[in-house]
Amino acid sequence: MVLREAIMRDNRSITNRDVDSPLKEESKKCLKNLATYKSKHRNPYQAKRYPLSRCAAVLVALFVGRMGDLYVLLSRRSDTLRSYAGDTSLPGGKRDKGDRSPEDTARREAFEEIGLPRDKRRIPLLCTMEPFLSSNNLIVFPVVVLVTDREIRPILNTPEVAALFSHSLRSFLDLEAPLGLAFQKTSQISLQTSAEESHSNVDGEKLPYYTFEDITWGMPGTHVRIHKFLTGREPYVKPVVGLTAAILLRVAVAGYDAPAMFEMEAPNQLPMEERIRYALETIPVLMEACRKEGIKVRRRSEGSGTDKRTTHKPAENAGSSSGKMLARSKL
């Protein structure tokens, strides 16, 4: 039986042999919720809803720690990169022409960046979630998978990735730091958890694990809440912040079927779907991409409850561009 089918049918069917580690009941329920998560689009690359040239995907790779909790793999971007150097991110990037789905994009990028195998039996898909809008105007799909083989040894593409570590998924719902933080040093990369790490700055002062900042965004009178979680490796490793934090927060809420211990949205914050719709209508690079690919943008007319469509006629020889993007920084 395929592991994902076992999770979807009955979480009691998941055995320690399936995941090569003991599982807490809370983790079993989380995996089942993610495996049965229903996205609005079966394959958004085929839905003609977003311009493919502005689509991207990130891989949310989960694994089971020694005590049966779920952790997510995170990377530290190389200090030599010209943009977002040293940031904490999820592996991912823009869609390539040969990618048929966000899953293809996320798996390809994770293989290129951290050497994570594309083997769907060892790393089965749990779900693909609705997209986020990044600060560089990409439409980013989170692809959630489960790493079941603890013998996998990622190989870092060092010009892009300086280190690989992990963080408790459940802790993205909490105000306080987890008791122990999963962490991999670059010299010992494996799916193993480390001893408890402290959250202190260079002067030994205790820092808050969770903080946020509300920033103005796009549409007048609206704000976006930027979440920030310490990794326990500061200052060498930057906090989980912005897009990466927002994605992991959504995965945690959906998986554990529990609210965060803090307000997730700023006052007057628009839902992500409406923010993407507004961006497609007003941001030149997205408007041009829609025009070239003949995307019809559904928009809600002001003062009414009806939807209208903005039609962008396609240009000849419209195609998809490729390039790198990591989930990082602000939304």
Secondary structure as a PSIPRED ss2 file (coil, helix, strand):
# PSIPRED VFORMAT (PSIPRED V4.0)

   1 M C   1.000  0.000  0.000
   2 V C   1.000  0.000  0.000
   3 L H   0.000  1.000  0.000
   4 R H   0.000  1.000  0.000
   5 E H   0.000  1.000  0.000
   6 A H   0.000  1.000  0.000
   7 I H   0.000  1.000  0.000
   8 M H   0.000  1.000  0.000
   9 R H   0.000  1.000  0.000
  10 D C   1.000  0.000  0.000
  11 N H   0.000  1.000  0.000
  12 R H   0.000  1.000  0.000
  13 S H   0.000  1.000  0.000
  14 I C   1.000  0.000  0.000
  15 T C   1.000  0.000  0.000
  16 N H   0.000  1.000  0.000
  17 R H   0.000  1.000  0.000
  18 D H   0.000  1.000  0.000
  19 V H   0.000  1.000  0.000
  20 D C   1.000  0.000  0.000
  21 S C   1.000  0.000  0.000
  22 P C   1.000  0.000  0.000
  23 L C   1.000  0.000  0.000
  24 K C   1.000  0.000  0.000
  25 E H   0.000  1.000  0.000
  26 E H   0.000  1.000  0.000
  27 S H   0.000  1.000  0.000
  28 K H   0.000  1.000  0.000
  29 K H   0.000  1.000  0.000
  30 C H   0.000  1.000  0.000
  31 L H   0.000  1.000  0.000
  32 K H   0.000  1.000  0.000
  33 N H   0.000  1.000  0.000
  34 L H   0.000  1.000  0.000
  35 A H   0.000  1.000  0.000
  36 T C   1.000  0.000  0.000
  37 Y C   1.000  0.000  0.000
  38 K C   1.000  0.000  0.000
  39 S C   1.000  0.000  0.000
  40 K C   1.000  0.000  0.000
  41 H C   1.000  0.000  0.000
  42 R C   1.000  0.000  0.000
  43 N C   1.000  0.000  0.000
  44 P H   0.000  1.000  0.000
  45 Y H   0.000  1.000  0.000
  46 Q H   0.000  1.000  0.000
  47 A C   1.000  0.000  0.000
  48 K C   1.000  0.000  0.000
  49 R C   1.000  0.000  0.000
  50 Y C   1.000  0.000  0.000
  51 P C   1.000  0.000  0.000
  52 L H   0.000  1.000  0.000
  53 S H   0.000  1.000  0.000
  54 R H   0.000  1.000  0.000
  55 C E   0.000  0.000  1.000
  56 A E   0.000  0.000  1.000
  57 A E   0.000  0.000  1.000
  58 V E   0.000  0.000  1.000
  59 L E   0.000  0.000  1.000
  60 V E   0.000  0.000  1.000
  61 A E   0.000  0.000  1.000
  62 L E   0.000  0.000  1.000
  63 F E   0.000  0.000  1.000
  64 V E   0.000  0.000  1.000
  65 G C   1.000  0.000  0.000
  66 R C   1.000  0.000  0.000
  67 M C   1.000  0.000  0.000
  68 G C   1.000  0.000  0.000
  69 D C   1.000  0.000  0.000
  70 L E   0.000  0.000  1.000
  71 Y E   0.000  0.000  1.000
  72 V E   0.000  0.000  1.000
  73 L E   0.000  0.000  1.000
  74 L E   0.000  0.000  1.000
  75 S E   0.000  0.000  1.000
  76 R E   0.000  0.000  1.000
  77 R E   0.000  0.000  1.000
  78 S C   1.000  0.000  0.000
  79 D C   1.000  0.000  0.000
  80 T C   1.000  0.000  0.000
  81 L C   1.000  0.000  0.000
  82 R C   1.000  0.000  0.000
  83 S C   1.000  0.000  0.000
  84 Y C   1.000  0.000  0.000
  85 A C   1.000  0.000  0.000
  86 G C   1.000  0.000  0.000
  87 D C   1.000  0.000  0.000
  88 T E   0.000  0.000  1.000
  89 S E   0.000  0.000  1.000
  90 L E   0.000  0.000  1.000
  91 P C   1.000  0.000  0.000
  92 G E   0.000  0.000  1.000
  93 G E   0.000  0.000  1.000
  94 K E   0.000  0.000  1.000
  95 R C   1.000  0.000  0.000
  96 D C   1.000  0.000  0.000
  97 K C   1.000  0.000  0.000
  98 G C   1.000  0.000  0.000
  99 D C   1.000  0.000  0.000
 100 R C   1.000  0.000  0.000
 101 S C   1.000  0.000  0.000
 102 P H   0.000  1.000  0.000
 103 E H   0.000  1.000  0.000
 104 D H   0.000  1.000  0.000
 105 T H   0.000  1.000  0.000
 106 A H   0.000  1.000  0.000
 107 R H   0.000  1.000  0.000
 108 R H   0.000  1.000  0.000
 109 E H   0.000  1.000  0.000
 110 A H   0.000  1.000  0.000
 111 F H   0.000  1.000  0.000
 112 E H   0.000  1.000  0.000
 113 E H   0.000  1.000  0.000
 114 I H   0.000  1.000  0.000
 115 G C   1.000  0.000  0.000
 116 L C   1.000  0.000  0.000
 117 P C   1.000  0.000  0.000
 118 R C   1.000  0.000  0.000
 119 D C   1.000  0.000  0.000
 120 K C   1.000  0.000  0.000
 121 R C   1.000  0.000  0.000
 122 R C   1.000  0.000  0.000
 123 I C   1.000  0.000  0.000
 124 P C   1.000  0.000  0.000
 125 L E   0.000  0.000  1.000
 126 L E   0.000  0.000  1.000
 127 C E   0.000  0.000  1.000
 128 T E   0.000  0.000  1.000
 129 M C   1.000  0.000  0.000
 130 E C   1.000  0.000  0.000
 131 P C   1.000  0.000  0.000
 132 F E   0.000  0.000  1.000
 133 L E   0.000  0.000  1.000
 134 S C   1.000  0.000  0.000
 135 S C   1.000  0.000  0.000
 136 N C   1.000  0.000  0.000
 137 N C   1.000  0.000  0.000
 138 L C   1.000  0.000  0.000
 139 I E   0.000  0.000  1.000
 140 V E   0.000  0.000  1.000
 141 F E   0.000  0.000  1.000
 142 P E   0.000  0.000  1.000
 143 V E   0.000  0.000  1.000
 144 V E   0.000  0.000  1.000
 145 V E   0.000  0.000  1.000
 146 L E   0.000  0.000  1.000
 147 V C   1.000  0.000  0.000
 148 T C   1.000  0.000  0.000
 149 D C   1.000  0.000  0.000
 150 R C   1.000  0.000  0.000
 151 E C   1.000  0.000  0.000
 152 I C   1.000  0.000  0.000
 153 R C   1.000  0.000  0.000
 154 P C   1.000  0.000  0.000
 155 I C   1.000  0.000  0.000
 156 L C   1.000  0.000  0.000
 157 N C   1.000  0.000  0.000
 158 T C   1.000  0.000  0.000
 159 P C   1.000  0.000  0.000
 160 E C   1.000  0.000  0.000
 161 V E   0.000  0.000  1.000
 162 A E   0.000  0.000  1.000
 163 A E   0.000  0.000  1.000
 164 L E   0.000  0.000  1.000
 165 F E   0.000  0.000  1.000
 166 S E   0.000  0.000  1.000
 167 H E   0.000  0.000  1.000
 168 S E   0.000  0.000  1.000
 169 L C   1.000  0.000  0.000
 170 R H   0.000  1.000  0.000
 171 S H   0.000  1.000  0.000
 172 F H   0.000  1.000  0.000
 173 L H   0.000  1.000  0.000
 174 D C   1.000  0.000  0.000
 175 L C   1.000  0.000  0.000
 176 E C   1.000  0.000  0.000
 177 A C   1.000  0.000  0.000
 178 P C   1.000  0.000  0.000
 179 L C   1.000  0.000  0.000
 180 G C   1.000  0.000  0.000
 181 L C   1.000  0.000  0.000
 182 A C   1.000  0.000  0.000
 183 F C   1.000  0.000  0.000
 184 Q C   1.000  0.000  0.000
 185 K E   0.000  0.000  1.000
 186 T C   1.000  0.000  0.000
 187 S C   1.000  0.000  0.000
 188 Q E   0.000  0.000  1.000
 189 I C   1.000  0.000  0.000
 190 S C   1.000  0.000  0.000
 191 L C   1.000  0.000  0.000
 192 Q C   1.000  0.000  0.000
 193 T C   1.000  0.000  0.000
 194 S C   1.000  0.000  0.000
 195 A C   1.000  0.000  0.000
 196 E C   1.000  0.000  0.000
 197 E C   1.000  0.000  0.000
 198 S C   1.000  0.000  0.000
 199 H C   1.000  0.000  0.000
 200 S E   0.000  0.000  1.000
 201 N C   1.000  0.000  0.000
 202 V C   1.000  0.000  0.000
 203 D C   1.000  0.000  0.000
 204 G C   1.000  0.000  0.000
 205 E C   1.000  0.000  0.000
 206 K E   0.000  0.000  1.000
 207 L C   1.000  0.000  0.000
 208 P C   1.000  0.000  0.000
 209 Y C   1.000  0.000  0.000
 210 Y E   0.000  0.000  1.000
 211 T E   0.000  0.000  1.000
 212 F E   0.000  0.000  1.000
 213 E E   0.000  0.000  1.000
 214 D E   0.000  0.000  1.000
 215 I E   0.000  0.000  1.000
 216 T E   0.000  0.000  1.000
 217 W C   1.000  0.000  0.000
 218 G C   1.000  0.000  0.000
 219 M C   1.000  0.000  0.000
 220 P C   1.000  0.000  0.000
 221 G C   1.000  0.000  0.000
 222 T C   1.000  0.000  0.000
 223 H E   0.000  0.000  1.000
 224 V E   0.000  0.000  1.000
 225 R E   0.000  0.000  1.000
 226 I E   0.000  0.000  1.000
 227 H E   0.000  0.000  1.000
 228 K E   0.000  0.000  1.000
 229 F E   0.000  0.000  1.000
 230 L C   1.000  0.000  0.000
 231 T C   1.000  0.000  0.000
 232 G C   1.000  0.000  0.000
 233 R C   1.000  0.000  0.000
 234 E C   1.000  0.000  0.000
 235 P C   1.000  0.000  0.000
 236 Y C   1.000  0.000  0.000
 237 V C   1.000  0.000  0.000
 238 K C   1.000  0.000  0.000
 239 P C   1.000  0.000  0.000
 240 V E   0.000  0.000  1.000
 241 V E   0.000  0.000  1.000
 242 G H   0.000  1.000  0.000
 243 L H   0.000  1.000  0.000
 244 T H   0.000  1.000  0.000
 245 A H   0.000  1.000  0.000
 246 A H   0.000  1.000  0.000
 247 I H   0.000  1.000  0.000
 248 L H   0.000  1.000  0.000
 249 L H   0.000  1.000  0.000
 250 R H   0.000  1.000  0.000
 251 V H   0.000  1.000  0.000
 252 A H   0.000  1.000  0.000
 253 V H   0.000  1.000  0.000
 254 A H   0.000  1.000  0.000
 255 G H   0.000  1.000  0.000
 256 Y H   0.000  1.000  0.000
 257 D C   1.000  0.000  0.000
 258 A C   1.000  0.000  0.000
 259 P C   1.000  0.000  0.000
 260 A C   1.000  0.000  0.000
 261 M C   1.000  0.000  0.000
 262 F C   1.000  0.000  0.000
 263 E C   1.000  0.000  0.000
 264 M C   1.000  0.000  0.000
 265 E C   1.000  0.000  0.000
 266 A C   1.000  0.000  0.000
 267 P C   1.000  0.000  0.000
 268 N C   1.000  0.000  0.000
 269 Q C   1.000  0.000  0.000
 270 L C   1.000  0.000  0.000
 271 P C   1.000  0.000  0.000
 272 M H   0.000  1.000  0.000
 273 E H   0.000  1.000  0.000
 274 E H   0.000  1.000  0.000
 275 R H   0.000  1.000  0.000
 276 I H   0.000  1.000  0.000
 277 R H   0.000  1.000  0.000
 278 Y H   0.000  1.000  0.000
 279 A H   0.000  1.000  0.000
 280 L H   0.000  1.000  0.000
 281 E H   0.000  1.000  0.000
 282 T H   0.000  1.000  0.000
 283 I C   1.000  0.000  0.000
 284 P H   0.000  1.000  0.000
 285 V H   0.000  1.000  0.000
 286 L H   0.000  1.000  0.000
 287 M H   0.000  1.000  0.000
 288 E H   0.000  1.000  0.000
 289 A H   0.000  1.000  0.000
 290 C H   0.000  1.000  0.000
 291 R H   0.000  1.000  0.000
 292 K H   0.000  1.000  0.000
 293 E H   0.000  1.000  0.000
 294 G C   1.000  0.000  0.000
 295 I C   1.000  0.000  0.000
 296 K E   0.000  0.000  1.000
 297 V E   0.000  0.000  1.000
 298 R E   0.000  0.000  1.000
 299 R E   0.000  0.000  1.000
 300 R E   0.000  0.000  1.000
 301 S C   1.000  0.000  0.000
 302 E C   1.000  0.000  0.000
 303 G C   1.000  0.000  0.000
 304 S C   1.000  0.000  0.000
 305 G C   1.000  0.000  0.000
 306 T C   1.000  0.000  0.000
 307 D E   0.000  0.000  1.000
 308 K E   0.000  0.000  1.000
 309 R E   0.000  0.000  1.000
 310 T E   0.000  0.000  1.000
 311 T E   0.000  0.000  1.000
 312 H C   1.000  0.000  0.000
 313 K C   1.000  0.000  0.000
 314 P C   1.000  0.000  0.000
 315 A C   1.000  0.000  0.000
 316 E C   1.000  0.000  0.000
 317 N C   1.000  0.000  0.000
 318 A C   1.000  0.000  0.000
 319 G C   1.000  0.000  0.000
 320 S C   1.000  0.000  0.000
 321 S C   1.000  0.000  0.000
 322 S C   1.000  0.000  0.000
 323 G C   1.000  0.000  0.000
 324 K E   0.000  0.000  1.000
 325 M C   1.000  0.000  0.000
 326 L C   1.000  0.000  0.000
 327 A E   0.000  0.000  1.000
 328 R C   1.000  0.000  0.000
 329 S C   1.000  0.000  0.000
 330 K C   1.000  0.000  0.000
 331 L C   1.000  0.000  0.000
